[in-house]
Amino acid sequence: MVNIATQDDDETVSFRAKRFDRARGATIYTLNLPGELASHASVASDLARLCALAADGRLDGQAGLESSWSQPGPAIDALLNRRIGGKAVLHID
């Protein structure tokens, strides 16, 4: 899964798609959260359940590293060199 965020609807994002299709049957899918919420009846209740679990401390997001947004280098290095399992969380402080 690759998460790409843009600041506005007109921003162009490019990447080498060939690197993402090596697995047999792999597909590239664009997820637009507002569109998903509008088109699938269960998405809103599923998202609400995940939020409730997270708020109650019963959802493990598999964060392997947490650090400051102002110092992203160590997190990037740890991810690129596979020194952590899970996600890197950068706190905006």
Phi and psi restraints in degrees (range 20) as a CNS / XPLOR table:
assign (resid 1 and name C) (resid 2 and name N)
       (resid 2 and name CA) (resid 2 and name C) 1.0 -122.1 20.0 2
assign (resid 2 and name N) (resid 2 and name CA)
       (resid 2 and name C) (resid 3 and name N) 1.0 126.3 20.0 2
assign (resid 2 and name C) (resid 3 and name N)
       (resid 3 and name CA) (resid 3 and name C) 1.0 -104.5 20.0 2
assign (resid 3 and name N) (resid 3 and name CA)
       (resid 3 and name C) (resid 4 and name N) 1.0 120.6 20.0 2
assign (resid 3 and name C) (resid 4 and name N)
       (resid 4 and name CA) (resid 4 and name C) 1.0 -120.9 20.0 2
assign (resid 4 and name N) (resid 4 and name CA)
       (resid 4 and name C) (resid 5 and name N) 1.0 124.3 20.0 2
assign (resid 4 and name C) (resid 5 and name N)
       (resid 5 and name CA) (resid 5 and name C) 1.0 -115.4 20.0 2
assign (resid 5 and name N) (resid 5 and name CA)
       (resid 5 and name C) (resid 6 and name N) 1.0 142.0 20.0 2
assign (resid 5 and name C) (resid 6 and name N)
       (resid 6 and name CA) (resid 6 and name C) 1.0 -125.1 20.0 2
assign (resid 6 and name N) (resid 6 and name CA)
       (resid 6 and name C) (resid 7 and name N) 1.0 159.7 20.0 2
assign (resid 6 and name C) (resid 7 and name N)
       (resid 7 and name CA) (resid 7 and name C) 1.0 -86.0 20.0 2
assign (resid 7 and name N) (resid 7 and name CA)
       (resid 7 and name C) (resid 8 and name N) 1.0 -25.5 20.0 2
assign (resid 7 and name C) (resid 8 and name N)
       (resid 8 and name CA) (resid 8 and name C) 1.0 -146.3 20.0 2
assign (resid 8 and name N) (resid 8 and name CA)
       (resid 8 and name C) (resid 9 and name N) 1.0 163.7 20.0 2
assign (resid 8 and name C) (resid 9 and name N)
       (resid 9 and name CA) (resid 9 and name C) 1.0 -66.1 20.0 2
assign (resid 9 and name N) (resid 9 and name CA)
       (resid 9 and name C) (resid 10 and name N) 1.0 -20.7 20.0 2
assign (resid 9 and name C) (resid 10 and name N)
       (resid 10 and name CA) (resid 10 and name C) 1.0 -93.1 20.0 2
assign (resid 10 and name N) (resid 10 and name CA)
       (resid 10 and name C) (resid 11 and name N) 1.0 -2.7 20.0 2
assign (resid 10 and name C) (resid 11 and name N)
       (resid 11 and name CA) (resid 11 and name C) 1.0 -71.1 20.0 2
assign (resid 11 and name N) (resid 11 and name CA)
       (resid 11 and name C) (resid 12 and name N) 1.0 137.4 20.0 2
assign (resid 11 and name C) (resid 12 and name N)
       (resid 12 and name CA) (resid 12 and name C) 1.0 -96.5 20.0 2
assign (resid 12 and name N) (resid 12 and name CA)
       (resid 12 and name C) (resid 13 and name N) 1.0 133.3 20.0 2
assign (resid 12 and name C) (resid 13 and name N)
       (resid 13 and name CA) (resid 13 and name C) 1.0 -119.2 20.0 2
assign (resid 13 and name N) (resid 13 and name CA)
       (resid 13 and name C) (resid 14 and name N) 1.0 131.7 20.0 2
assign (resid 13 and name C) (resid 14 and name N)
       (resid 14 and name CA) (resid 14 and name C) 1.0 -129.6 20.0 2
assign (resid 14 and name N) (resid 14 and name CA)
       (resid 14 and name C) (resid 15 and name N) 1.0 150.4 20.0 2
assign (resid 14 and name C) (resid 15 and name N)
       (resid 15 and name CA) (resid 15 and name C) 1.0 -161.8 20.0 2
assign (resid 15 and name N) (resid 15 and name CA)
       (resid 15 and name C) (resid 16 and name N) 1.0 165.5 20.0 2
assign (resid 15 and name C) (resid 16 and name N)
       (resid 16 and name CA) (resid 16 and name C) 1.0 -83.7 20.0 2
assign (resid 16 and name N) (resid 16 and name CA)
       (resid 16 and name C) (resid 17 and name N) 1.0 97.8 20.0 2
assign (resid 16 and name C) (resid 17 and name N)
       (resid 17 and name CA) (resid 17 and name C) 1.0 -60.2 20.0 2
assign (resid 17 and name N) (resid 17 and name CA)
       (resid 17 and name C) (resid 18 and name N) 1.0 -28.2 20.0 2
assign (resid 17 and name C) (resid 18 and name N)
       (resid 18 and name CA) (resid 18 and name C) 1.0 -55.8 20.0 2
assign (resid 18 and name N) (resid 18 and name CA)
       (resid 18 and name C) (resid 19 and name N) 1.0 -32.3 20.0 2
assign (resid 18 and name C) (resid 19 and name N)
       (resid 19 and name CA) (resid 19 and name C) 1.0 -70.7 20.0 2
assign (resid 19 and name N) (resid 19 and name CA)
       (resid 19 and name C) (resid 20 and name N) 1.0 -17.3 20.0 2
assign (resid 19 and name C) (resid 20 and name N)
       (resid 20 and name CA) (resid 20 and name C) 1.0 -99.5 20.0 2
assign (resid 20 and name N) (resid 20 and name CA)
       (resid 20 and name C) (resid 21 and name N) 1.0 -5.6 20.0 2
assign (resid 20 and name C) (resid 21 and name N)
       (resid 21 and name CA) (resid 21 and name C) 1.0 -113.5 20.0 2
assign (resid 21 and name N) (resid 21 and name CA)
       (resid 21 and name C) (resid 22 and name N) 1.0 23.7 20.0 2
assign (resid 21 and name C) (resid 22 and name N)
       (resid 22 and name CA) (resid 22 and name C) 1.0 -74.9 20.0 2
assign (resid 22 and name N) (resid 22 and name CA)
       (resid 22 and name C) (resid 23 and name N) 1.0 -28.9 20.0 2
assign (resid 22 and name C) (resid 23 and name N)
       (resid 23 and name CA) (resid 23 and name C) 1.0 -77.0 20.0 2
assign (resid 23 and name N) (resid 23 and name CA)
       (resid 23 and name C) (resid 24 and name N) 1.0 136.8 20.0 2
assign (resid 23 and name C) (resid 24 and name N)
       (resid 24 and name CA) (resid 24 and name C) 1.0 -59.3 20.0 2
assign (resid 24 and name N) (resid 24 and name CA)
       (resid 24 and name C) (resid 25 and name N) 1.0 129.6 20.0 2
assign (resid 24 and name C) (resid 25 and name N)
       (resid 25 and name CA) (resid 25 and name C) 1.0 80.3 20.0 2
assign (resid 25 and name N) (resid 25 and name CA)
       (resid 25 and name C) (resid 26 and name N) 1.0 5.9 20.0 2
assign (resid 25 and name C) (resid 26 and name N)
       (resid 26 and name CA) (resid 26 and name C) 1.0 -67.7 20.0 2
assign (resid 26 and name N) (resid 26 and name CA)
       (resid 26 and name C) (resid 27 and name N) 1.0 146.1 20.0 2
assign (resid 26 and name C) (resid 27 and name N)
       (resid 27 and name CA) (resid 27 and name C) 1.0 -134.5 20.0 2
assign (resid 27 and name N) (resid 27 and name CA)
       (resid 27 and name C) (resid 28 and name N) 1.0 157.9 20.0 2
assign (resid 27 and name C) (resid 28 and name N)
       (resid 28 and name CA) (resid 28 and name C) 1.0 -107.1 20.0 2
assign (resid 28 and name N) (resid 28 and name CA)
       (resid 28 and name C) (resid 29 and name N) 1.0 125.0 20.0 2
assign (resid 28 and name C) (resid 29 and name N)
       (resid 29 and name CA) (resid 29 and name C) 1.0 -127.7 20.0 2
assign (resid 29 and name N) (resid 29 and name CA)
       (resid 29 and name C) (resid 30 and name N) 1.0 133.3 20.0 2
assign (resid 29 and name C) (resid 30 and name N)
       (resid 30 and name CA) (resid 30 and name C) 1.0 -96.6 20.0 2
assign (resid 30 and name N) (resid 30 and name CA)
       (resid 30 and name C) (resid 31 and name N) 1.0 123.3 20.0 2
assign (resid 30 and name C) (resid 31 and name N)
       (resid 31 and name CA) (resid 31 and name C) 1.0 -105.2 20.0 2
assign (resid 31 and name N) (resid 31 and name CA)
       (resid 31 and name C) (resid 32 and name N) 1.0 124.1 20.0 2
assign (resid 31 and name C) (resid 32 and name N)
       (resid 32 and name CA) (resid 32 and name C) 1.0 -119.2 20.0 2
assign (resid 32 and name N) (resid 32 and name CA)
       (resid 32 and name C) (resid 33 and name N) 1.0 104.8 20.0 2
assign (resid 32 and name C) (resid 33 and name N)
       (resid 33 and name CA) (resid 33 and name C) 1.0 -54.2 20.0 2
assign (resid 33 and name N) (resid 33 and name CA)
       (resid 33 and name C) (resid 34 and name N) 1.0 -47.9 20.0 2
assign (resid 33 and name C) (resid 34 and name N)
       (resid 34 and name CA) (resid 34 and name C) 1.0 -59.8 20.0 2
assign (resid 34 and name N) (resid 34 and name CA)
       (resid 34 and name C) (resid 35 and name N) 1.0 -38.3 20.0 2
assign (resid 34 and name C) (resid 35 and name N)
       (resid 35 and name CA) (resid 35 and name C) 1.0 -65.8 20.0 2
assign (resid 35 and name N) (resid 35 and name CA)
       (resid 35 and name C) (resid 36 and name N) 1.0 -41.0 20.0 2
assign (resid 35 and name C) (resid 36 and name N)
       (resid 36 and name CA) (resid 36 and name C) 1.0 -63.4 20.0 2
assign (resid 36 and name N) (resid 36 and name CA)
       (resid 36 and name C) (resid 37 and name N) 1.0 -43.2 20.0 2
assign (resid 36 and name C) (resid 37 and name N)
       (resid 37 and name CA) (resid 37 and name C) 1.0 -61.7 20.0 2
assign (resid 37 and name N) (resid 37 and name CA)
       (resid 37 and name C) (resid 38 and name N) 1.0 -36.8 20.0 2
assign (resid 37 and name C) (resid 38 and name N)
       (resid 38 and name CA) (resid 38 and name C) 1.0 -76.4 20.0 2
assign (resid 38 and name N) (resid 38 and name CA)
       (resid 38 and name C) (resid 39 and name N) 1.0 -31.4 20.0 2
assign (resid 38 and name C) (resid 39 and name N)
       (resid 39 and name CA) (resid 39 and name C) 1.0 -96.7 20.0 2
assign (resid 39 and name N) (resid 39 and name CA)
       (resid 39 and name C) (resid 40 and name N) 1.0 -14.0 20.0 2
assign (resid 39 and name C) (resid 40 and name N)
       (resid 40 and name CA) (resid 40 and name C) 1.0 -124.3 20.0 2
assign (resid 40 and name N) (resid 40 and name CA)
       (resid 40 and name C) (resid 41 and name N) 1.0 117.1 20.0 2
assign (resid 40 and name C) (resid 41 and name N)
       (resid 41 and name CA) (resid 41 and name C) 1.0 -58.7 20.0 2
assign (resid 41 and name N) (resid 41 and name CA)
       (resid 41 and name C) (resid 42 and name N) 1.0 -36.5 20.0 2
assign (resid 41 and name C) (resid 42 and name N)
       (resid 42 and name CA) (resid 42 and name C) 1.0 -82.3 20.0 2
assign (resid 42 and name N) (resid 42 and name CA)
       (resid 42 and name C) (resid 43 and name N) 1.0 -13.4 20.0 2
assign (resid 42 and name C) (resid 43 and name N)
       (resid 43 and name CA) (resid 43 and name C) 1.0 -61.4 20.0 2
assign (resid 43 and name N) (resid 43 and name CA)
       (resid 43 and name C) (resid 44 and name N) 1.0 -43.6 20.0 2
assign (resid 43 and name C) (resid 44 and name N)
       (resid 44 and name CA) (resid 44 and name C) 1.0 -61.5 20.0 2
assign (resid 44 and name N) (resid 44 and name CA)
       (resid 44 and name C) (resid 45 and name N) 1.0 -44.2 20.0 2
assign (resid 44 and name C) (resid 45 and name N)
       (resid 45 and name CA) (resid 45 and name C) 1.0 -71.1 20.0 2
assign (resid 45 and name N) (resid 45 and name CA)
       (resid 45 and name C) (resid 46 and name N) 1.0 -34.4 20.0 2
assign (resid 45 and name C) (resid 46 and name N)
       (resid 46 and name CA) (resid 46 and name C) 1.0 -64.0 20.0 2
assign (resid 46 and name N) (resid 46 and name CA)
       (resid 46 and name C) (resid 47 and name N) 1.0 -45.0 20.0 2
assign (resid 46 and name C) (resid 47 and name N)
       (resid 47 and name CA) (resid 47 and name C) 1.0 -64.9 20.0 2
assign (resid 47 and name N) (resid 47 and name CA)
       (resid 47 and name C) (resid 48 and name N) 1.0 -39.8 20.0 2
assign (resid 47 and name C) (resid 48 and name N)
       (resid 48 and name CA) (resid 48 and name C) 1.0 -62.2 20.0 2
assign (resid 48 and name N) (resid 48 and name CA)
       (resid 48 and name C) (resid 49 and name N) 1.0 -40.4 20.0 2
assign (resid 48 and name C) (resid 49 and name N)
       (resid 49 and name CA) (resid 49 and name C) 1.0 -64.6 20.0 2
assign (resid 49 and name N) (resid 49 and name CA)
       (resid 49 and name C) (resid 50 and name N) 1.0 -43.4 20.0 2
assign (resid 49 and name C) (resid 50 and name N)
       (resid 50 and name CA) (resid 50 and name C) 1.0 -62.1 20.0 2
assign (resid 50 and name N) (resid 50 and name CA)
       (resid 50 and name C) (resid 51 and name N) 1.0 -41.6 20.0 2
assign (resid 50 and name C) (resid 51 and name N)
       (resid 51 and name CA) (resid 51 and name C) 1.0 -62.9 20.0 2
assign (resid 51 and name N) (resid 51 and name CA)
       (resid 51 and name C) (resid 52 and name N) 1.0 -41.9 20.0 2
assign (resid 51 and name C) (resid 52 and name N)
       (resid 52 and name CA) (resid 52 and name C) 1.0 -64.7 20.0 2
assign (resid 52 and name N) (resid 52 and name CA)
       (resid 52 and name C) (resid 53 and name N) 1.0 -43.4 20.0 2
assign (resid 52 and name C) (resid 53 and name N)
       (resid 53 and name CA) (resid 53 and name C) 1.0 -61.5 20.0 2
assign (resid 53 and name N) (resid 53 and name CA)
       (resid 53 and name C) (resid 54 and name N) 1.0 -42.6 20.0 2
assign (resid 53 and name C) (resid 54 and name N)
       (resid 54 and name CA) (resid 54 and name C) 1.0 -64.6 20.0 2
assign (resid 54 and name N) (resid 54 and name CA)
       (resid 54 and name C) (resid 55 and name N) 1.0 -43.5 20.0 2
assign (resid 54 and name C) (resid 55 and name N)
       (resid 55 and name CA) (resid 55 and name C) 1.0 -63.1 20.0 2
assign (resid 55 and name N) (resid 55 and name CA)
       (resid 55 and name C) (resid 56 and name N) 1.0 -34.1 20.0 2
assign (resid 55 and name C) (resid 56 and name N)
       (resid 56 and name CA) (resid 56 and name C) 1.0 -82.3 20.0 2
assign (resid 56 and name N) (resid 56 and name CA)
       (resid 56 and name C) (resid 57 and name N) 1.0 -4.3 20.0 2
assign (resid 56 and name C) (resid 57 and name N)
       (resid 57 and name CA) (resid 57 and name C) 1.0 76.1 20.0 2
assign (resid 57 and name N) (resid 57 and name CA)
       (resid 57 and name C) (resid 58 and name N) 1.0 18.3 20.0 2
assign (resid 57 and name C) (resid 58 and name N)
       (resid 58 and name CA) (resid 58 and name C) 1.0 -103.3 20.0 2
assign (resid 58 and name N) (resid 58 and name CA)
       (resid 58 and name C) (resid 59 and name N) 1.0 8.4 20.0 2
assign (resid 58 and name C) (resid 59 and name N)
       (resid 59 and name CA) (resid 59 and name C) 1.0 -118.2 20.0 2
assign (resid 59 and name N) (resid 59 and name CA)
       (resid 59 and name C) (resid 60 and name N) 1.0 119.6 20.0 2
assign (resid 59 and name C) (resid 60 and name N)
       (resid 60 and name CA) (resid 60 and name C) 1.0 -93.7 20.0 2
assign (resid 60 and name N) (resid 60 and name CA)
       (resid 60 and name C) (resid 61 and name N) 1.0 108.5 20.0 2
assign (resid 60 and name C) (resid 61 and name N)
       (resid 61 and name CA) (resid 61 and name C) 1.0 -79.7 20.0 2
assign (resid 61 and name N) (resid 61 and name CA)
       (resid 61 and name C) (resid 62 and name N) 1.0 3.8 20.0 2
assign (resid 61 and name C) (resid 62 and name N)
       (resid 62 and name CA) (resid 62 and name C) 1.0 57.7 20.0 2
assign (resid 62 and name N) (resid 62 and name CA)
       (resid 62 and name C) (resid 63 and name N) 1.0 45.2 20.0 2
assign (resid 62 and name C) (resid 63 and name N)
       (resid 63 and name CA) (resid 63 and name C) 1.0 -80.2 20.0 2
assign (resid 63 and name N) (resid 63 and name CA)
       (resid 63 and name C) (resid 64 and name N) 1.0 118.4 20.0 2
assign (resid 63 and name C) (resid 64 and name N)
       (resid 64 and name CA) (resid 64 and name C) 1.0 -93.9 20.0 2
assign (resid 64 and name N) (resid 64 and name CA)
       (resid 64 and name C) (resid 65 and name N) 1.0 -13.6 20.0 2
assign (resid 64 and name C) (resid 65 and name N)
       (resid 65 and name CA) (resid 65 and name C) 1.0 -157.8 20.0 2
assign (resid 65 and name N) (resid 65 and name CA)
       (resid 65 and name C) (resid 66 and name N) 1.0 138.5 20.0 2
assign (resid 65 and name C) (resid 66 and name N)
       (resid 66 and name CA) (resid 66 and name C) 1.0 -130.7 20.0 2
assign (resid 66 and name N) (resid 66 and name CA)
       (resid 66 and name C) (resid 67 and name N) 1.0 134.2 20.0 2
assign (resid 66 and name C) (resid 67 and name N)
       (resid 67 and name CA) (resid 67 and name C) 1.0 -155.6 20.0 2
assign (resid 67 and name N) (resid 67 and name CA)
       (resid 67 and name C) (resid 68 and name N) 1.0 -178.2 20.0 2
assign (resid 67 and name C) (resid 68 and name N)
       (resid 68 and name CA) (resid 68 and name C) 1.0 -79.5 20.0 2
assign (resid 68 and name N) (resid 68 and name CA)
       (resid 68 and name C) (resid 69 and name N) 1.0 143.7 20.0 2
assign (resid 68 and name C) (resid 69 and name N)
       (resid 69 and name CA) (resid 69 and name C) 1.0 -60.8 20.0 2
assign (resid 69 and name N) (resid 69 and name CA)
       (resid 69 and name C) (resid 70 and name N) 1.0 -29.5 20.0 2
assign (resid 69 and name C) (resid 70 and name N)
       (resid 70 and name CA) (resid 70 and name C) 1.0 -75.4 20.0 2
assign (resid 70 and name N) (resid 70 and name CA)
       (resid 70 and name C) (resid 71 and name N) 1.0 -11.8 20.0 2
assign (resid 70 and name C) (resid 71 and name N)
       (resid 71 and name CA) (resid 71 and name C) 1.0 -128.8 20.0 2
assign (resid 71 and name N) (resid 71 and name CA)
       (resid 71 and name C) (resid 72 and name N) 1.0 68.2 20.0 2
assign (resid 71 and name C) (resid 72 and name N)
       (resid 72 and name CA) (resid 72 and name C) 1.0 -76.0 20.0 2
assign (resid 72 and name N) (resid 72 and name CA)
       (resid 72 and name C) (resid 73 and name N) 1.0 -18.6 20.0 2
assign (resid 72 and name C) (resid 73 and name N)
       (resid 73 and name CA) (resid 73 and name C) 1.0 -51.4 20.0 2
assign (resid 73 and name N) (resid 73 and name CA)
       (resid 73 and name C) (resid 74 and name N) 1.0 -52.7 20.0 2
assign (resid 73 and name C) (resid 74 and name N)
       (resid 74 and name CA) (resid 74 and name C) 1.0 -60.2 20.0 2
assign (resid 74 and name N) (resid 74 and name CA)
       (resid 74 and name C) (resid 75 and name N) 1.0 -37.1 20.0 2
assign (resid 74 and name C) (resid 75 and name N)
       (resid 75 and name CA) (resid 75 and name C) 1.0 -67.6 20.0 2
assign (resid 75 and name N) (resid 75 and name CA)
       (resid 75 and name C) (resid 76 and name N) 1.0 -43.8 20.0 2
assign (resid 75 and name C) (resid 76 and name N)
       (resid 76 and name CA) (resid 76 and name C) 1.0 -61.8 20.0 2
assign (resid 76 and name N) (resid 76 and name CA)
       (resid 76 and name C) (resid 77 and name N) 1.0 -44.9 20.0 2
assign (resid 76 and name C) (resid 77 and name N)
       (resid 77 and name CA) (resid 77 and name C) 1.0 -61.8 20.0 2
assign (resid 77 and name N) (resid 77 and name CA)
       (resid 77 and name C) (resid 78 and name N) 1.0 -43.2 20.0 2
assign (resid 77 and name C) (resid 78 and name N)
       (resid 78 and name CA) (resid 78 and name C) 1.0 -63.9 20.0 2
assign (resid 78 and name N) (resid 78 and name CA)
       (resid 78 and name C) (resid 79 and name N) 1.0 -39.2 20.0 2
assign (resid 78 and name C) (resid 79 and name N)
       (resid 79 and name CA) (resid 79 and name C) 1.0 -68.7 20.0 2
assign (resid 79 and name N) (resid 79 and name CA)
       (resid 79 and name C) (resid 80 and name N) 1.0 -47.6 20.0 2
assign (resid 79 and name C) (resid 80 and name N)
       (resid 80 and name CA) (resid 80 and name C) 1.0 -62.8 20.0 2
assign (resid 80 and name N) (resid 80 and name CA)
       (resid 80 and name C) (resid 81 and name N) 1.0 -33.7 20.0 2
assign (resid 80 and name C) (resid 81 and name N)
       (resid 81 and name CA) (resid 81 and name C) 1.0 -97.7 20.0 2
assign (resid 81 and name N) (resid 81 and name CA)
       (resid 81 and name C) (resid 82 and name N) 1.0 10.9 20.0 2
assign (resid 81 and name C) (resid 82 and name N)
       (resid 82 and name CA) (resid 82 and name C) 1.0 52.8 20.0 2
assign (resid 82 and name N) (resid 82 and name CA)
       (resid 82 and name C) (resid 83 and name N) 1.0 44.3 20.0 2
assign (resid 82 and name C) (resid 83 and name N)
       (resid 83 and name CA) (resid 83 and name C) 1.0 -92.5 20.0 2
assign (resid 83 and name N) (resid 83 and name CA)
       (resid 83 and name C) (resid 84 and name N) 1.0 -6.4 20.0 2
assign (resid 83 and name C) (resid 84 and name N)
       (resid 84 and name CA) (resid 84 and name C) 1.0 -127.6 20.0 2
assign (resid 84 and name N) (resid 84 and name CA)
       (resid 84 and name C) (resid 85 and name N) 1.0 149.9 20.0 2
assign (resid 84 and name C) (resid 85 and name N)
       (resid 85 and name CA) (resid 85 and name C) 1.0 -101.7 20.0 2
assign (resid 85 and name N) (resid 85 and name CA)
       (resid 85 and name C) (resid 86 and name N) 1.0 138.0 20.0 2
assign (resid 85 and name C) (resid 86 and name N)
       (resid 86 and name CA) (resid 86 and name C) 1.0 97.0 20.0 2
assign (resid 86 and name N) (resid 86 and name CA)
       (resid 86 and name C) (resid 87 and name N) 1.0 -156.4 20.0 2
assign (resid 86 and name C) (resid 87 and name N)
       (resid 87 and name CA) (resid 87 and name C) 1.0 -100.7 20.0 2
assign (resid 87 and name N) (resid 87 and name CA)
       (resid 87 and name C) (resid 88 and name N) 1.0 156.8 20.0 2
assign (resid 87 and name C) (resid 88 and name N)
       (resid 88 and name CA) (resid 88 and name C) 1.0 -101.7 20.0 2
assign (resid 88 and name N) (resid 88 and name CA)
       (resid 88 and name C) (resid 89 and name N) 1.0 127.0 20.0 2
assign (resid 88 and name C) (resid 89 and name N)
       (resid 89 and name CA) (resid 89 and name C) 1.0 -110.0 20.0 2
assign (resid 89 and name N) (resid 89 and name CA)
       (resid 89 and name C) (resid 90 and name N) 1.0 123.7 20.0 2
assign (resid 89 and name C) (resid 90 and name N)
       (resid 90 and name CA) (resid 90 and name C) 1.0 -108.0 20.0 2
assign (resid 90 and name N) (resid 90 and name CA)
       (resid 90 and name C) (resid 91 and name N) 1.0 117.5 20.0 2
assign (resid 90 and name C) (resid 91 and name N)
       (resid 91 and name CA) (resid 91 and name C) 1.0 -83.5 20.0 2
assign (resid 91 and name N) (resid 91 and name CA)
       (resid 91 and name C) (resid 92 and name N) 1.0 133.1 20.0 2
assign (resid 91 and name C) (resid 92 and name N)
       (resid 92 and name CA) (resid 92 and name C) 1.0 -83.2 20.0 2
assign (resid 92 and name N) (resid 92 and name CA)
       (resid 92 and name C) (resid 93 and name N) 1.0 110.7 20.0 2
